Amino acid sequence: MRTALTHLLSAAAGALVVGAVVLLGTRSGGPEGAGTPGEIPRTAEGHPDVSGIWQANSSAHWDLLSHEARPMVAQPGAYPDVPVLAAPVVALGATGWIPADLGVVDGDEIPYQPWAAARQRENLANRLDRDPEIRCYLPGIPRAMYMPYKFQIIQGPAKVMMAFEFRNAERTIHLDEVVQYPGDAFMGHSVGRWEGDTLVVDVSRFTPYTWFDRAGNFHSDALRVTERYTPMTRDAIRYEARIEDPKVFTRPWTIRLPLYRRLEPEARLIPHRCMEMAEETALGHLRRQPLVRRWESRTMVVDVTRRVPAAEEELYRLQVSGNPPEN
């Protein structure tokens, strides 16, 4: 076991060192030595070269399924079937709403078992407490691939490394034989192979502590993901992920969406250091004088009191008294 673990740690350390060198040296979003704009560059081995900086452009990070616009955090409004922004985000106004979009799931359905469908609805209703992204957990796979942040692919003949802006997350796809991880991991254990021009990656050994999106879609520790990366052009990849989890779903299901190369000449990763950003959310209740005054269990309760400008208050008083001001 010690020998296997030593081999694993050495391989991981080597990948990180190579990745760090490439990350520091690579500024351009496009691969060096690329041909015409539409031509897919190739490695010395003849495989598509997908090195570069990429980003999804969809609302899948909000909800994998088709969805109407809805508040980030909702509460019942004046009409029972029309939700409005809840107290924690009411000051955001129009920017506090999730944009409507089409889904990325085949058939636009996630085949939950009955108990799991109820859990998903409960997760969505309690997102501020439960969404791992809010507390800066590692995002897991496939969620990391379509979060609203850039990521970099560093491709070699035996390893493909991916570095993500969110939480400085990273993963290594092993194209050679390696000893499997000794334990479960947020980002799983990735083993890849080439099938023609498609990179196929089998990902396993997950923890149950990640979600698929911000809509409460979740999985168990039995999750297995089969990814397929197929270049469509030099600057676009068709990304597919087949999801299997017999503890949660009645059958496997698949998501599909494009990934786009960032083409800015100075494109680079700028780490999203969410650990300190989440500090107040996770630990603020431990302050001697908390900035947020009310907590219930782990739930932050925000009271919103609007200070009405004096002129607006006077106008309202005159209108109520039946003596509106003359124009």
N, C-alpha and C positions, 0 to 999 in steps of 0.2 A: 504493500500500500504506500509506504514511504517513497519508494522509487517512482511509482506512478504519479504520486502527487508532486514530487520534485520535477518530473518531466512536464507535467501540466503547468506548473507555475513558471518554469523556464520558458515554455512556449508562449504563455500569456505575456510574460515580461518582454520577450523578444518582439511580439506583435505590437505591444504598446510603444516600445522604443522606435520601431520602424514607423508606426503611425504618427508618433510625435514629430519625427524628423520630416515626414511628408507634410503633416499639417502645418509645420512652421515654414516649409519651403514652398507650399502650393498656395497661390493666391488666385489664380485664374479659375473660373468655373468650368472651362473646357479642357479636354485632355491635350497634352502637348503632342505635336506631330500629327494632329488630325488632318484629314484630307479635305475634300469639299464639304460645305456646310451640311449636306444631307447624308454624307457617307459615314457609316459606322466604323470607327477605328478598331483595329485588331491588335491583339498582343502577339508576342513572338510565337506563342503556341497556337495562334489562329482563332482564339476565342474573342468575342466582342469585348472591347475595353470600356468598362463603365466607370472608370475612375473619374472623380469630379465631385462637385457640390450639387446636391439635388434637393427638391422640396415638392411635396404634394400641393395641389391647388384645388381643394374641395372642402366641404363642410363635414367630411367623415369624422373628423376629430370631435365634433359635437354629437353626431348621431349617425351610425352606419346606415340606418334605414331612411327612407324618404320622410321628410318632416316639414310641417308648416312652421312659420315663425312663432317662437314662444319665448317667454321670459327666461333668463338664466336661472332665476329663482322666482317661483310663482306663488301667488296666494289668490283666493277667490276674489273676484271683483264685484262690481255692482250687479252684474248679471252672472248667474251661476255657471254658465258655460263659456264665460270670457275671463280668463285669468289675467292678472295684472302683476307688475313687478312687486316682489315682496320687500320688506323693510331693508334687508342687507344690501340691495342693489337699486332701490327706488330712485336714488339720486342720479343714476346713470341714464335715465330716460330712454331715448331711442337706441342708445348704444348698449343697453342692458338686455337686448333681445337677441336670441339665436337666429341667424338667417335661415330662411327656408331653402331646401335643396333636395335634389333627388338622391336616392340611396345608392350604395355601392355593393349591396348584397344581391347575389343571384336570386331572382324571384321576390326580392324585397321582403324577405321573411327570415327571422332567426328562429329555428325550430326548438324552442325551449320545452323542456318537460314542464308540466303544470306548476309544480312547486317552484321551479326556477323562474317561470314567467312572473309569478307573484313577487319573487325576490327582486327581479329586475325593476318592476314598478316601484317597489319599496326603495330600492337604491336611488332611482331617479328623484323620488320625493325627498330623499335625505342626502342629496348629493354633497351639500356643504360639510356633512359629517363623514361621508364614506368615500368620495372620489379620491383614489390614491394620488392623482395628479396634483390636487390641491395641497397635499402634504409633501409634495416633492419626492414621491417614491419613484424608483426607476420605472419607466413606462411599460416595459415588456414588448413582446412581439405578438401580433403585428402592429400594435398601437404606435410604436415609435416611428413607423414608416410614414404615417399620415398626420402626425401632429403638426401644428402650424409653425414649425421651426425647421431650419436647414439641417442637413446632415451630409457627411462626406464619405464617399466610398474610395477606399485605397485597395487596389486590386493587385495581387501577386500571383505567381503560378501555383502556390500551395495554400495560400490564405487570402481571404478577402476580409478586410477590416472596415467596419462602419463606425464613425464617430458622430455623435448627435449633440446639438447645441443644448437641448433640454437636460439639465442635471449632469452635464458632461458624461452622459451614458455612452457606452461603447459595446460592440459585440464583434466576435471573430467567427467567420464562417470557415470551417476547416475543409479544405479540398483533399487533404491527405488523411491518413489514418492517425487518430489520436485516442488517448485514453479518455473515456467519458468522464464528465465532471463527477466528483465524489458526492455532491449534494445538489439539491434543486436551486434554481437561480431565477431572479426576476426576468432576466433577458434570455433565459433558456440556454440550451446547448445546441449549436448549429453545425450541421454536417452537410456539405454541398457537393454537387456534381454537375457537369455540363451535359445537357441533352441537346445536341446541335448548338444553336445560338441561345438557348435558354439555360440560365443558371437555376437549378432546382435545389432547394434547401429544406432539409428536414430538421425541425426544431422541436426539442422535447425537454424534459426535466425542469418544468416551470414550478414556481411557487403559485399559490392561489390568490396572491395579493395584488394582482393587476386587473385593470378593466380594459375593454376594447375601445371605449369612447367615454364622453361625458354624459351619456344617457343611461348609465347604470348597467350596460351590457357587460356580463362577467363570465367567468369560467372557474374551473376547479384545478386541482393539481394534476388531473388526468389529461390536461390539454396537450394536444399535439398539433403543430402547424406545418403545413407543406407550402413553402413559398416558391413562386416561379417569377423570375426576372427575365423579360424578353424585350430586347431593344426594338423599338419601332422606327426610330431615326437616331441620328447622332445625339439628339438632345431630349429624347423621350423614351421612357421604359414603361412597358405594360407590367404592372405589378398584380399578382394574384396570390391569395392566401386561402388555403383549404383548412377549415377549422374542424377538429374532431375532439369531442369531450363527452364520452358516454355517461358521465355522472350528471351532466347538465342538459345536454341536447338529445333529441330523439334521432338525429341523423347528422352526418357531416354537412357543412355549408361553406360557401365560397364568397370571398369579396374580390372585386376587381376595380382598379383605378390606375390612372397614369401618374408617373413621377416625372418631373421636369427638371432639366439641368438649369442651374442659375448661370446666366450668360454675362453678368457684369464682369468687366475685366478684373476688378479687384474683389470678386466674390470670395468669401472666406467664412469660417465659422466664428461666431462671436458668442461665447458661452453664456447660456441663460442660467445664472447662478441662483437657482430657486431655493436652495437650502436656507439662505438667510432671508429670502422673501417669505418663506413659510414659517419663520421663527415665531412671529407674533401670533399666527393662527394656532400653532401647535403648543406654544409655551406661554403665551401672553397672560393666561389666567394665573400664572405663578408669580407675576409681578407683585411687589408690595402694594403698589397703587396701579391696578390694571387700567390699561387704556380703554378696553372694552369692559363696561361695568357689570353686565349681566351675563351669566353663564348658566346653562342647565345641563348637567352632566358634561359631555364634551361639546355641547351645542352652544354656539355664540348667538345670543339674542340681541338684536340691534333695535333700539327705539329711535324712531325718526321724528324729530320735532322741527317743523318748518317755521323759520322766522319770517313773518310777512313784512315787507318794506312798509314804512310809515305811510307813504303816498297811496299804496295799494289798500292798506287797511282803512284809510280815510275814505277812499272811493267806495269801498264795500259798505262802510257805515252809512254813507249818504244814500246808497242804493237801497239798503234795507229800510232806512227811515222814510223812503218815498220821496226824497229830495235830491235826485241825481244832479250832478253839476251841469251847467249850461255849456254847450259847445262854443 
